[in-house]
Amino acid sequence: MTAANADQRHYRIKAAQRDLIAACGGIQRAAVIVAFSDAQVGRWNNGAQPDMMPVHVALALEGECGMPLVTSAMASLNNRRLADPDGAVEAANSVTRSYTDVVRQIGEVMTAAALHLSDGQITPAEANEQDKLMAHLERAIADHRKSLAQVKAVGGFTVVHGGAA
């Protein structure tokens, strides 16, 4: 690899690091997310500094903001590109998340109702608490129904060893 090529790669990844730090809310916020000092994150952010993020740091920040900026830059430098998960995998993940949220919300409603009814009465404050929990449950059910519609739209999926296939 020539020096010019190495410089090009370096500056491309440094630019992606700057974009990633900005997407996570800036130097101070990124430092908190990855438990590094502001000064170190600042060196990753500064194009004139040679410091490069460790891979685990880039992955943590990409996970935080949901944008694979450094990973995409590295793939691009190798004449590759990232692909979004296929519809079935996305649907499987969505339905799993929404189902677990419904179950969790049901548990919260049942727990609160059991506690409130244990003394044979329900106060207005307890009724208000249960009403709020029921509203959360309604939203969780609506989200799960949307996830199920997504599964129908992609033609379903098969669960293999706890994951989607």
C-alpha positions as CSV (number, residue, x, y, z in Angstrom):
1,M,0.0,0.0,0.0
2,T,1.4,3.4,-0.9
3,A,1.8,6.2,1.5
4,A,-0.9,8.2,-0.4
5,N,-3.3,5.2,-0.1
6,A,-2.5,4.9,3.7
7,D,-3.2,8.6,4.1
8,Q,-6.5,8.3,2.2
9,R,-7.7,5.5,4.3
10,H,-6.6,7.2,7.5
11,Y,-8.4,10.5,6.6
12,R,-11.5,8.6,5.5
13,I,-11.8,6.7,8.8
14,K,-11.0,9.9,10.8
15,A,-13.9,11.6,9.0
16,A,-16.2,8.7,9.9
17,Q,-15.0,8.9,13.5
18,R,-15.9,12.6,13.6
19,D,-19.3,12.0,12.1
20,L,-19.9,9.1,14.6
21,I,-18.9,11.3,17.6
22,A,-21.2,14.1,16.4
23,A,-24.1,11.6,15.9
24,C,-23.7,10.4,19.5
25,G,-24.0,14.0,20.8
26,G,-20.4,15.3,20.7
27,I,-17.2,14.6,22.5
28,Q,-18.4,14.7,26.1
29,R,-21.4,12.4,25.4
30,A,-19.3,9.9,23.4
31,A,-16.8,9.8,26.2
32,V,-19.5,8.9,28.7
33,I,-20.9,6.2,26.4
34,V,-17.5,4.5,25.9
35,A,-15.9,5.3,29.3
36,F,-12.9,7.1,27.8
37,S,-11.6,10.6,28.7
38,D,-12.9,13.7,26.8
39,A,-9.2,14.2,25.8
40,Q,-9.0,10.8,24.2
41,V,-12.3,11.1,22.4
42,G,-11.1,14.6,21.3
43,R,-8.0,13.0,19.7
44,W,-10.2,10.6,17.8
45,N,-12.3,13.5,16.7
46,N,-9.4,15.6,15.5
47,G,-8.3,14.9,11.9
48,A,-4.8,16.2,12.7
49,Q,-4.2,13.6,15.5
50,P,-3.1,10.1,14.5
51,D,-5.3,8.4,17.2
52,M,-7.8,5.9,15.9
53,M,-10.8,4.4,17.8
54,P,-10.5,0.8,18.9
55,V,-13.0,-1.4,17.1
56,H,-15.0,-2.1,20.2
57,V,-15.4,1.7,20.8
58,A,-16.6,2.3,17.2
59,L,-19.1,-0.6,17.6
60,A,-20.4,0.8,20.9
61,L,-20.9,4.3,19.5
62,E,-22.5,2.9,16.3
63,G,-24.9,0.8,18.5
64,E,-25.7,3.9,20.5
65,C,-26.7,6.1,17.5
66,G,-27.8,3.3,15.2
67,M,-25.6,4.4,12.4
68,P,-22.6,2.2,11.3
69,L,-20.5,5.1,10.1
70,V,-17.0,3.8,10.8
71,T,-17.9,0.2,9.8
72,S,-19.4,1.5,6.5
73,A,-16.2,3.6,5.9
74,M,-14.0,0.5,6.5
75,A,-16.2,-1.6,4.2
76,S,-16.1,1.1,1.5
77,L,-12.3,1.3,1.7
78,N,-12.3,-2.4,0.9
79,N,-14.7,-2.0,-2.0
80,R,-17.6,-3.5,0.0
81,R,-20.8,-2.2,1.4
82,L,-23.0,-3.0,4.3
83,A,-26.4,-4.4,3.8
84,D,-29.4,-4.0,6.0
85,P,-30.8,-7.1,7.6
86,D,-33.3,-8.8,5.4
87,G,-37.0,-8.3,6.0
88,A,-37.5,-11.7,7.8
89,V,-34.7,-11.0,10.3
90,E,-36.0,-7.5,11.0
91,A,-39.5,-8.9,11.4
92,A,-38.3,-11.6,13.7
93,N,-36.5,-9.1,15.9
94,S,-39.4,-6.7,15.9
95,V,-42.0,-9.4,16.9
96,T,-39.7,-10.8,19.6
97,R,-39.2,-7.3,21.1
98,S,-42.8,-6.3,20.9
99,Y,-44.0,-9.7,22.4
100,T,-41.7,-9.4,25.3
101,D,-42.8,-5.9,26.0
102,V,-46.5,-7.1,26.0
103,V,-45.7,-9.8,28.5
104,R,-43.7,-7.4,30.7
105,Q,-46.6,-4.9,30.6
106,I,-49.1,-7.6,31.5
107,G,-47.0,-8.6,34.4
108,E,-46.9,-5.0,35.7
109,V,-50.7,-4.7,35.4
110,M,-51.3,-8.0,37.2
111,T,-48.8,-7.2,40.0
112,A,-50.3,-3.8,40.6
113,A,-53.9,-5.1,40.5
114,A,-53.0,-7.9,42.9
115,L,-51.4,-5.5,45.3
116,H,-54.2,-3.0,45.1
117,L,-56.9,-5.7,45.6
118,S,-55.1,-7.4,48.4
119,D,-56.8,-5.2,51.1
120,G,-60.2,-5.5,49.4
121,Q,-60.4,-2.0,48.1
122,I,-59.0,0.3,45.4
123,T,-58.2,3.9,46.1
124,P,-58.4,6.6,43.4
125,A,-54.6,6.8,43.4
126,E,-54.4,3.0,42.9
127,A,-57.0,3.2,40.1
128,N,-54.9,6.0,38.5
129,E,-51.8,3.8,38.6
130,Q,-53.6,0.8,37.1
131,D,-55.0,3.1,34.4
132,K,-51.6,4.3,33.5
133,L,-50.3,0.7,33.3
134,M,-53.2,-0.3,31.1
135,A,-52.4,2.6,28.8
136,H,-48.8,1.3,28.5
137,L,-50.2,-2.2,27.9
138,E,-52.5,-0.9,25.1
139,R,-49.5,0.8,23.4
140,A,-47.5,-2.4,23.7
141,I,-50.3,-4.5,22.2
142,A,-50.6,-2.0,19.3
143,D,-46.8,-2.2,18.7
144,H,-47.0,-6.0,18.7
145,R,-49.9,-6.0,16.2
146,K,-47.7,-3.8,13.9
147,S,-44.9,-6.3,14.3
148,L,-47.2,-9.2,13.4
149,A,-48.3,-7.3,10.3
150,Q,-44.7,-6.9,9.3
151,V,-44.2,-10.7,9.7
152,K,-47.2,-11.3,7.5
153,A,-45.8,-8.8,4.9
154,V,-42.5,-10.6,4.6
155,G,-44.1,-14.1,4.4
156,G,-43.2,-15.2,8.0
157,F,-40.0,-16.5,9.4
158,T,-38.6,-19.7,10.9
159,V,-37.1,-19.7,14.4
160,V,-33.9,-21.7,14.5
161,H,-32.1,-22.2,17.9
162,G,-33.7,-19.1,19.3
163,G,-32.9,-16.8,16.4
164,A,-34.5,-16.0,13.0
165,A,-33.6,-17.8,9.9
